[in-house]
Amino acid sequence: MDIELVQGDITEQHVDVIVNAANSSLLGGGGVDGAIHRRGGPEILAECRRLRDTRYGKGLPSGEAVATTAGRLPARWVVHTVGPVHSATEDRSAVLASCYTRSLRVADELGATTVAFPAISTGVYRWPMEDAARIAVEAVQAASTGVRTCRFVLFDAPAYAAFERALSAARG
């Protein structure tokens, strides 16, 4: 798998799947989640509401992933995943890694070959960027997937630099 790093706006990525760092309600929010819902339009929210009414009445659990249309985004699908809130007293690294591996599994089920990820849990969920980057890169590299290109789309220069360091360390 090719792993790419891009500094920019995830809602502008021309890929098969854009991964949304969603909240468990699946009904939109701030940060990446809000941007995806705003740019993608009401079609995404309508599918998320159907998911809440059928499969996820209590919300999407952390570490899980589910797909919807991409609406007006330049992608085919959005895969929503709920990252864990960082904790100084409980190791939730496996849940964060699961966000990446489960999203790739859903992408495989869709037949996707290109996926764009944000830095999951690093915003309001306060996961330290360096650690989040390491976990993300390791999870994607270890995943068994048919996805050929994984693009990490980082919002700013510090996030990009953290992912660049993590990728360099993982490549040895």
Residue frames relative to the residue before (quaternion, step in Angstrom):
aa qw qx qy qz dx dy dz
M 1.0000 0.0000 0.0000 0.0000 0.00 0.00 0.00
D 0.3462 -0.6997 0.5847 0.2205 3.53 -1.08 0.78
I 0.1383 -0.7673 0.6214 0.0771 3.56 -0.95 0.91
E 0.0894 -0.8012 0.5917 -0.0005 3.53 -0.76 1.14
L 0.2033 -0.7366 0.6296 0.1401 3.53 -1.27 0.54
V 0.0090 0.7824 -0.6211 0.0448 3.55 -0.96 0.95
Q 0.2424 -0.7157 0.6277 0.1870 3.55 -1.02 0.75
G 0.4717 0.6777 -0.4595 0.3271 3.55 -0.65 1.05
D 0.6723 -0.4758 0.4110 0.3907 3.49 -1.36 -0.51
I 0.4106 -0.7429 0.4714 0.2392 3.58 -0.52 1.14
T 0.6311 0.5569 -0.3432 0.4169 3.59 1.09 -0.59
E 0.6662 0.4912 -0.2971 0.4761 3.60 1.27 -0.14
Q 0.5018 0.6879 -0.4055 0.3325 3.58 1.28 0.02
H 0.2711 -0.7443 0.5943 0.1393 3.56 -0.90 1.04
V 0.2957 0.7232 -0.5446 0.3049 3.55 0.11 1.40
D 0.6341 -0.5034 0.4012 0.4283 3.58 -1.27 0.10
V 0.8145 0.0993 0.0031 0.5716 3.58 0.88 -1.02
I 0.1331 -0.7109 0.6838 0.0967 3.51 -1.12 0.86
V 0.2723 -0.7547 0.5746 0.1612 3.58 -0.80 0.99
N 0.2379 -0.7678 0.5865 0.0993 3.52 -0.96 1.01
A 0.3004 -0.7000 0.6198 0.1885 3.56 -0.92 0.96
A 0.0443 -0.8643 0.4994 -0.0400 3.53 0.36 1.35
N 0.3911 -0.6195 0.5844 0.3489 3.50 -1.35 0.02
S 0.6945 -0.5295 0.2872 0.3934 3.57 -1.16 0.49
S 0.5912 0.5901 -0.3723 0.4046 3.61 1.15 -0.47
L 0.2744 -0.7809 0.4952 0.2639 3.59 1.21 -0.61
L 0.5982 0.6164 -0.3361 0.3863 3.59 1.24 0.12
G 0.6800 -0.4738 0.2855 0.4812 3.57 1.17 0.49
G 0.0572 0.7874 -0.6106 0.0622 3.54 -1.26 0.30
G 0.7130 -0.4076 0.3307 0.4650 3.53 -1.06 -0.78
G 0.7612 0.4205 -0.2594 0.4200 3.54 -1.30 -0.26
V 0.8313 -0.0930 0.1198 0.5347 3.55 -1.03 -0.90
D 0.6355 0.5553 -0.3240 0.4275 3.58 0.92 -0.94
G 0.6898 0.4714 -0.2775 0.4743 3.57 0.82 -0.96
A 0.6470 0.5241 -0.3208 0.4515 3.58 0.97 -0.85
I 0.6600 0.5017 -0.3110 0.4648 3.59 0.93 -0.85
H 0.6682 0.4862 -0.3062 0.4727 3.60 0.91 -0.84
R 0.6587 0.5095 -0.3205 0.4514 3.61 0.93 -0.83
R 0.7344 0.4184 -0.2404 0.4773 3.58 0.76 -1.02
G 0.6780 0.5106 -0.2935 0.4398 3.59 1.03 -0.74
G 0.4291 -0.7359 0.4332 0.2943 3.55 1.19 -0.47
P 0.7587 -0.4486 0.2613 0.3935 3.55 -1.35 0.12
E 0.5238 0.6446 -0.4178 0.3682 3.61 1.18 -0.34
I 0.6392 0.5185 -0.3279 0.4638 3.58 1.00 -0.78
L 0.6698 0.4959 -0.2990 0.4648 3.58 0.84 -0.94
A 0.6295 0.5365 -0.3408 0.4469 3.61 0.97 -0.78
E 0.6770 0.4677 -0.2971 0.4844 3.61 0.94 -0.83
C 0.6214 0.5323 -0.3399 0.4637 3.59 1.04 -0.72
R 0.6386 0.5156 -0.3268 0.4685 3.59 0.99 -0.77
R 0.6345 0.5167 -0.3322 0.4691 3.60 1.00 -0.76
L 0.6339 0.5225 -0.3275 0.4667 3.58 1.01 -0.79
R 0.6480 0.5068 -0.3136 0.4743 3.59 1.01 -0.80
D 0.6845 0.4904 -0.2805 0.4607 3.59 1.02 -0.78
T 0.7619 0.3637 -0.1912 0.5007 3.60 1.15 -0.53
R 0.8572 0.1863 -0.0654 0.4757 3.60 0.23 -1.26
Y 0.8167 0.2395 -0.0842 0.5182 3.58 0.98 -0.78
G 0.0250 -0.8551 0.5173 -0.0252 3.56 0.71 1.11
K 0.7351 0.3657 -0.2112 0.5303 3.56 1.12 -0.67
G 0.6440 -0.5075 0.3176 0.4763 3.56 1.28 0.14
L 0.5648 -0.5863 0.4639 0.3493 3.54 -1.31 0.35
P 0.4035 -0.7327 0.4885 0.2483 3.62 -0.67 1.04
S 0.6119 -0.5384 0.4309 0.3874 3.58 -1.20 0.54
G 0.7940 0.3005 -0.2421 0.4696 3.53 -1.04 0.85
E 0.6214 0.5166 -0.3416 0.4799 3.60 1.25 -0.18
A 0.1649 -0.7810 0.5947 0.0959 3.57 -1.30 0.24
V 0.0015 0.7804 -0.6244 0.0328 3.55 -1.15 0.73
A 0.3576 -0.7615 0.5103 0.1781 3.58 -1.08 0.76
T 0.0382 -0.7387 0.6707 0.0548 3.50 -1.36 0.53
T 0.6789 -0.3980 0.3912 0.4771 3.52 -1.34 -0.14
A 0.4267 -0.6706 0.5332 0.2897 3.55 -1.28 0.29
G 0.3887 -0.7408 0.4776 0.2682 3.57 1.25 0.03
R 0.8211 -0.2166 0.1944 0.4910 3.55 -0.78 -1.08
L 0.4421 0.6820 -0.4649 0.3512 3.60 1.24 0.20
P 0.5017 -0.6536 0.4679 0.3197 3.62 -1.16 0.46
A 0.5370 0.5489 -0.4227 0.4813 3.55 0.95 0.99
R 0.5430 -0.6128 0.4504 0.3561 3.59 -1.24 0.17
W 0.8114 0.0565 0.0176 0.5814 3.56 1.00 -0.86
V 0.2414 -0.6792 0.6561 0.2236 3.50 -1.42 0.21
V 0.1559 -0.7387 0.6477 0.1025 3.55 -0.98 0.90
H 0.2169 -0.7846 0.5746 0.0849 3.54 -0.64 1.20
T 0.0566 0.7738 -0.6291 0.0477 3.56 -0.96 0.91
V 0.2991 -0.7577 0.5595 0.1528 3.54 -1.08 0.76
G 0.2600 -0.7812 0.5524 0.1302 3.53 -0.53 1.20
P 0.5281 -0.6214 0.4702 0.3376 3.55 -1.23 0.39
V 0.4821 -0.5926 0.5499 0.3377 3.53 -1.28 0.43
H 0.4815 -0.6702 0.4756 0.3046 3.59 -0.88 0.88
S 0.0787 -0.7800 0.6203 0.0251 3.53 -1.10 0.79
A 0.3861 -0.7187 0.5310 0.2291 3.55 -0.96 0.86
T 0.7360 0.4237 -0.2199 0.4800 3.60 1.21 -0.39
E 0.7616 0.2634 -0.1606 0.5699 3.61 1.23 -0.26
D 0.3623 -0.7353 0.5308 0.2153 3.59 -0.82 0.99
R 0.0291 -0.8137 0.5791 -0.0396 3.57 -0.48 1.25
S 0.2550 0.8123 -0.4883 0.1916 3.57 1.26 0.43
A 0.6489 0.5240 -0.3287 0.4430 3.61 0.96 -0.80
V 0.6300 0.5175 -0.3373 0.4707 3.59 1.07 -0.66
L 0.6440 0.5037 -0.3239 0.4760 3.59 0.98 -0.80
A 0.6438 0.5089 -0.3226 0.4717 3.61 0.92 -0.83
S 0.6268 0.5555 -0.3242 0.4399 3.57 1.03 -0.79
C 0.5674 0.5855 -0.3875 0.4302 3.61 1.07 -0.61
Y 0.6958 0.4626 -0.2644 0.4816 3.57 0.95 -0.88
T 0.7116 0.4571 -0.2818 0.4530 3.60 0.78 -0.96
R 0.6568 0.4862 -0.3198 0.4796 3.62 0.98 -0.73
S 0.6191 0.5285 -0.3486 0.4647 3.59 1.03 -0.67
L 0.6507 0.4980 -0.3128 0.4805 3.58 1.00 -0.78
R 0.6190 0.5370 -0.3404 0.4610 3.59 1.04 -0.71
V 0.6510 0.4892 -0.3098 0.4908 3.60 0.97 -0.85
A 0.6196 0.5338 -0.3380 0.4657 3.61 1.00 -0.79
D 0.6332 0.5230 -0.3245 0.4693 3.60 1.00 -0.79
E 0.6501 0.5204 -0.3146 0.4556 3.58 0.94 -0.88
L 0.6803 0.4766 -0.2717 0.4860 3.57 1.13 -0.66
G 0.4596 -0.6768 0.4472 0.3615 3.59 1.22 -0.41
A 0.3656 0.7516 -0.4704 0.2830 3.57 1.25 0.38
T 0.1847 -0.7844 0.5810 0.1145 3.55 -1.14 0.64
T 0.7522 0.2626 -0.1820 0.5763 3.60 1.27 -0.24
V 0.0266 -0.8059 0.5888 -0.0557 3.55 -0.83 1.07
A 0.1573 -0.7639 0.6195 0.0889 3.56 -1.06 0.85
F 0.1319 -0.7967 0.5892 0.0277 3.55 -0.81 1.11
P 0.3240 -0.6681 0.6164 0.2622 3.56 -1.21 0.51
A 0.5722 -0.5230 0.4674 0.4249 3.58 -1.28 -0.15
I 0.2421 -0.8299 0.4905 0.1102 3.56 0.15 1.36
S 0.8561 0.1718 -0.1805 0.4528 3.54 -1.12 0.92
T 0.5638 0.6422 -0.3840 0.3495 3.61 1.20 0.02
G 0.5986 0.5587 -0.3700 0.4389 3.59 1.23 -0.15
V 0.8517 0.0226 0.0185 0.5232 3.56 -0.61 -1.15
Y 0.6305 0.5239 -0.3445 0.4575 3.62 1.23 -0.31
R 0.3993 -0.8184 0.3673 0.1894 3.56 1.45 0.25
W 0.3204 0.7293 -0.5486 0.2540 3.63 1.04 0.56
P 0.4835 -0.6698 0.4682 0.3135 3.64 -0.79 0.91
M 0.5524 -0.6807 0.3761 0.3001 3.56 -0.73 1.11
E 0.6559 0.5209 -0.3342 0.4322 3.61 0.83 -0.88
D 0.6843 0.4724 -0.2765 0.4819 3.58 0.92 -0.92
A 0.6394 0.5246 -0.3241 0.4592 3.59 0.97 -0.83
A 0.6437 0.5216 -0.3180 0.4609 3.58 0.99 -0.83
R 0.6472 0.5175 -0.3192 0.4598 3.58 0.92 -0.89
I 0.6721 0.4972 -0.2937 0.4634 3.58 0.86 -0.99
A 0.6583 0.5233 -0.3085 0.4447 3.59 0.91 -0.91
V 0.6901 0.4761 -0.2835 0.4655 3.57 0.79 -1.01
E 0.6669 0.4959 -0.3111 0.4611 3.61 0.88 -0.87
A 0.6545 0.5175 -0.3190 0.4495 3.61 0.93 -0.85
V 0.6762 0.4872 -0.2949 0.4674 3.57 0.90 -0.90
Q 0.6656 0.5088 -0.3085 0.4506 3.59 0.92 -0.86
A 0.7126 0.4583 -0.2519 0.4677 3.59 1.03 -0.78
A 0.5410 0.6604 -0.3923 0.3424 3.59 1.21 -0.39
S 0.3202 -0.6863 0.6184 0.2100 3.52 -1.17 0.72
T 0.2378 0.7892 -0.5107 0.2444 3.57 -0.25 1.28
G 0.4400 -0.6705 0.5310 0.2735 3.51 -1.29 0.42
V 0.4312 0.6889 -0.4655 0.3504 3.57 1.30 -0.02
R 0.2848 -0.7955 0.5174 0.1351 3.56 -0.79 1.04
T 0.7937 0.1457 -0.0774 0.5855 3.58 1.11 -0.65
C 0.0666 -0.7603 0.6461 0.0072 3.53 -0.86 1.08
R 0.0879 -0.8020 0.5908 -0.0007 3.53 -0.66 1.17
F 0.2022 -0.7351 0.6349 0.1254 3.56 -0.86 0.99
V 0.1340 -0.7932 0.5927 0.0398 3.56 -0.63 1.16
L 0.1011 -0.8322 0.5448 -0.0186 3.53 -0.32 1.35
F 0.5112 -0.7132 0.4098 0.2492 3.50 -0.85 1.08
D 0.8280 0.0692 -0.0072 0.5563 3.60 0.96 -0.78
A 0.7285 -0.4605 0.3042 0.4059 3.55 -1.35 0.24
P 0.6535 0.4991 -0.3511 0.4477 3.67 0.86 -0.71
A 0.6421 0.5031 -0.3282 0.4762 3.62 1.00 -0.75
Y 0.6301 0.5305 -0.3263 0.4638 3.57 0.96 -0.86
A 0.6694 0.5038 -0.2995 0.4565 3.59 0.88 -0.93
A 0.6390 0.5212 -0.3286 0.4605 3.60 0.98 -0.78
F 0.6787 0.4691 -0.2902 0.4849 3.60 0.94 -0.84
E 0.6054 0.5493 -0.3492 0.4581 3.58 1.09 -0.67
R 0.6528 0.4976 -0.3034 0.4840 3.60 0.99 -0.85
A 0.6621 0.5072 -0.3122 0.4549 3.60 0.91 -0.90
L 0.6672 0.4970 -0.3016 0.4657 3.58 0.94 -0.84
S 0.6377 0.5207 -0.3168 0.4709 3.56 1.01 -0.82
A 0.6640 0.4969 -0.3020 0.4701 3.61 0.94 -0.86
A 0.6689 0.5080 -0.3003 0.4520 3.59 0.98 -0.82
R 0.6763 0.4814 -0.2858 0.4788 3.57 1.12 -0.65
G 0.4545 -0.7133 0.4229 0.3253 3.54 1.33 -0.23
